[in-house]
Amino acid sequence: MSDICLHVNDILVVLFARSHPPNTFHWAICVSITSKEALKFHAKETAGHWFFEDNHVPQQGLLADPIVSASIKIGELKNMSSLDDIQGLFKNIPLAVPAVDAAVEPRFSCRVWGKEAVRQLHKHGYIYCLDVDDDLQRKYMIDSLNSY
């Protein structure tokens, strides 16, 4: 294992490669809770039904897993007591395309949820990201994916 480790309280947007459909990614927000473990927050689809899920991910699940295509630090929690607050914030995100994405997202997906999660983190002062599409997708994610 390399010397790379998680930094406690980091807030990350993580893209996981999917095999079906090919060349697509599963979006999640992860918060490192120790140097060896993070909490993964995401919208997940099973049998055509979307639901919110949060679960623990070991360090190797973020740092050494070959399906992790990009991991971008977008902020950090001031303290771990904020973790319960953002967990509640994420649970309350509707599993539907928000009005702000209606023109560009034809249907709900984990990406739609992830973008809204970033907007909510900004709205509630956890991070600074005025425009998810420009600041996150175009500047960070595209550059990261092109570097592989």
Secondary structure per residue as TSV (DSSP state, phi and psi in degrees):
chain	resnum	aa	ss	phi	psi
A	1	M	-	360.0	143.8
A	2	S	-	-77.0	175.7
A	3	D	S	-80.7	-2.0
A	4	I	-	-69.1	135.0
A	5	C	-	-140.2	165.6
A	6	L	-	-77.2	150.5
A	7	H	-	-106.4	121.1
A	8	V	T	-53.8	135.2
A	9	N	T	81.7	-1.4
A	10	D	E	-66.3	140.2
A	11	I	E	-106.3	124.4
A	12	L	E	-124.6	144.6
A	13	V	E	-98.5	126.5
A	14	V	E	-123.0	132.4
A	15	L	E	-108.7	123.7
A	16	F	E	-104.7	129.2
A	17	A	E	-66.9	141.8
A	18	R	E	-117.5	148.9
A	19	S	S	-89.7	-21.1
A	20	H	S	-138.5	120.2
A	21	P	S	-69.2	152.5
A	22	P	T	-65.1	155.9
A	23	N	T	59.5	33.0
A	24	T	E	-125.3	168.4
A	25	F	E	-131.9	148.9
A	26	H	E	-97.8	126.2
A	27	W	E	-92.6	141.1
A	28	A	E	-149.1	156.5
A	29	I	E	-107.2	129.6
A	30	C	E	-122.1	143.2
A	31	V	E	-124.7	121.6
A	32	S	E	-75.6	127.6
A	33	I	S	-105.2	-19.1
A	34	T	S	-145.9	178.2
A	35	S	S	-72.7	-7.6
A	36	K	S	-119.6	-3.4
A	37	E	E	-150.9	147.7
A	38	A	E	-133.3	162.2
A	39	L	E	-100.6	133.4
A	40	K	E	-107.2	125.3
A	41	F	E	-115.7	131.3
A	42	H	E	-166.7	165.5
A	43	A	E	-97.2	136.7
A	44	K	E	-131.4	145.1
A	45	E	E	-114.0	131.4
A	46	T	E	-136.1	123.6
A	47	A	T	52.5	41.6
A	48	G	T	79.0	4.0
A	49	H	E	-113.4	126.1
A	50	W	E	-91.0	142.3
A	51	F	E	-149.6	158.2
A	52	F	E	-85.7	140.3
A	53	E	E	-138.6	141.2
A	54	D	E	-132.5	134.8
A	55	N	E	-153.3	160.0
A	56	H	E	-77.5	140.9
A	57	V	E	-127.4	124.3
A	58	P	E	-69.7	161.1
A	59	Q	H	-49.8	-46.5
A	60	Q	H	-63.7	-21.3
A	61	G	H	-71.2	-18.7
A	62	L	H	-111.5	-32.6
A	63	L	H	-100.5	-23.6
A	64	A	T	-124.1	-2.6
A	65	D	-	-75.3	124.6
A	66	P	T	-65.8	-14.5
A	67	I	T	-85.0	-8.5
A	68	V	E	-75.7	112.1
A	69	S	E	-92.0	-32.0
A	70	A	E	-155.3	143.7
A	71	S	E	-140.8	114.4
A	72	I	E	-118.8	123.2
A	73	K	E	-74.3	123.7
A	74	I	E	-111.8	-6.4
A	75	G	E	170.7	-171.2
A	76	E	E	-150.0	147.6
A	77	L	-	-73.6	143.1
A	78	K	S	-71.0	-32.8
A	79	N	S	-157.4	162.0
A	80	M	T	-69.5	-18.2
A	81	S	T	-65.7	-20.7
A	82	S	H	-71.1	-17.5
A	83	L	H	-60.6	-43.3
A	84	D	H	-61.9	-37.6
A	85	D	H	-64.8	-46.4
A	86	I	H	-72.6	-29.0
A	87	Q	H	-61.7	-44.4
A	88	G	H	-64.5	-39.4
A	89	L	H	-59.7	-46.7
A	90	F	H	-66.7	-39.0
A	91	K	H	-63.1	-26.2
A	92	N	T	-90.3	0.9
A	93	I	S	-73.5	122.0
A	94	P	-	-61.6	143.1
A	95	L	S	-89.6	62.9
A	96	A	S	-153.1	159.8
A	97	V	-	-70.0	121.1
A	98	P	-	-72.0	156.9
A	99	A	G	-53.7	-37.8
A	100	V	G	-64.0	-23.3
A	101	D	G	-104.2	-1.5
A	102	A	T	-56.2	-34.9
A	103	A	T	-77.6	-19.9
A	104	V	T	-116.1	-13.4
A	105	E	-	-120.9	107.2
A	106	P	S	-70.9	-22.5
A	107	R	S	-151.8	163.6
A	108	F	-	-69.9	144.2
A	109	S	-	-154.8	174.6
A	110	C	H	-63.3	-30.9
A	111	R	H	-66.1	-42.6
A	112	V	H	-60.0	-45.9
A	113	W	H	-61.8	-45.2
A	114	G	H	-61.5	-41.9
A	115	K	H	-63.9	-40.9
A	116	E	H	-68.2	-35.8
A	117	A	H	-60.7	-42.5
A	118	V	H	-63.8	-42.6
A	119	R	H	-59.7	-42.3
A	120	Q	H	-67.8	-38.0
A	121	L	H	-61.6	-40.0
A	122	H	H	-66.8	-48.8
A	123	K	H	-56.4	-36.1
A	124	H	T	-97.2	11.1
A	125	G	T	80.9	14.7
A	126	Y	S	-82.1	-31.0
A	127	I	S	-141.0	171.9
A	128	Y	-	-118.4	111.7
A	129	C	-	-155.8	94.5
A	130	L	S	-68.9	-35.8
A	131	D	-	-136.8	104.4
A	132	V	I	-57.6	-45.7
A	133	D	I	-62.4	-43.9
A	134	D	I	-80.1	-55.1
A	135	D	I	-66.7	-42.4
A	136	L	I	-94.4	-60.3
A	137	Q	I	-65.4	-49.4
A	138	R	I	-78.0	-47.2
A	139	K	I	-77.8	-44.7
A	140	Y	I	-97.0	-55.4
A	141	M	I	-65.6	-46.0
A	142	I	H	-62.2	-46.8
A	143	D	H	-60.6	-40.9
A	144	S	H	-65.8	-43.1
A	145	L	H	-69.4	-32.7
A	146	N	H	-71.5	-17.6
A	147	S	T	-83.4	-5.5
A	148	Y	-	-85.9	360.0
